[in-house]
């Protein structure tokens, strides 16, 4: 039912006018958020395994208790591990805040850009998707950071998102990350990896 509702919202024709389309996207985003609160998304290990980079069973066998335990050492350790990122993304989806991680990952990928032509188009795409006011996947940053990033768009460089990315990283580290470590999803994952050893 949930997927059918979100599909119908995203497929709803708003018109060909770009302004009308943006308004429609904002309305759809708000409606999806409200509908999401009504859907009973679980916070379990099965949510994590559904989006693992490899086949879930094989990936869980590869994930050692030591690796999963190290995710609690620091937020950056979690972000440096592909299964850690996958688990954290699955957790953020249950909180409807995965755009923060997606923005951070997009910035990391953006910093690897070597072509000047691609750099400009990628920068504008990231800005329009995550940073601009009422962006489809708008991240939670303050007005000053948003405006500083907007000014950076006049002459995009590899560092143009550094301030915004730093704010989003800090927000996830202080807010979502501690909740992730206390979540049933993470605790289930740890106990499953420990059971495999016994």
C-alpha angles and dihedrals in degrees: 000000000000094000091046091053095048091045091053090048095050093044095049109119110236097176136267096276108107092217091052090047091053090048089050091050091052091050091047092049091052092046092048089051092051092045090046091058088056095049114086101232109182125225099219141126090256089066088057096047091052092068102034116137091239133033104303099238094046091045093050089051089053093048108088124207087240092057094047091046091051089061086076091057093077142334091248091055088054091049092050093060119076093214089045090055090047092050093046091048090052090050093048089052089060087055094042092236103106090122089081093060092040090053092048091049091046089053091050090051091044091057089062092060112121102174114085092209092052092044093062095047093044091049092053092046092053092045093050094045100044115007110037117094108272092009112168090250099023115183123219106255132140124261095253093053091047092051093046089052091048089055089049088059090069088072108011117207135170089269099047093107098040096105095045092043090051092052092049091047090051092047093051092044094051099035118022100027097061089048090049091054090052094043125115088234094061095039091049090050092052093048092048092052090047092050090056090059095050 
